[in-house]
Amino acid sequence: MKTPLLPNEHLIKDGAANLQRGVTVVDLAQVQSTRACWTKFLGLIPLFPNSLAVYTKEGTEFRFVLFGRHAWNAAIQARLQAR
């Protein structure tokens, strides 16, 4: 599924990703931090080190399953530091 960019939005990285629970758009302005994490079976048992956790300023955690999580993390961190 392609999410259309809003006016004044810029693509920082393109690739397939899957949000582990739910469907949403996370506004970069609301991102507090990110970290590499594991995909977990039933939310408990670590399966694969292929996820990225994104934390918002409100304290919400979103876990994305994706390939190249360190590249995604670096792209997001670079954009956060540039603001």
Summary of the structure (lengths in Angstrom):
residues: 83
radius of gyration: 12.8
end to end distance: 27.8
largest distance: 40.3
contacts: 179
relative contact order: 0.24
helix: 20%
strand: 39%
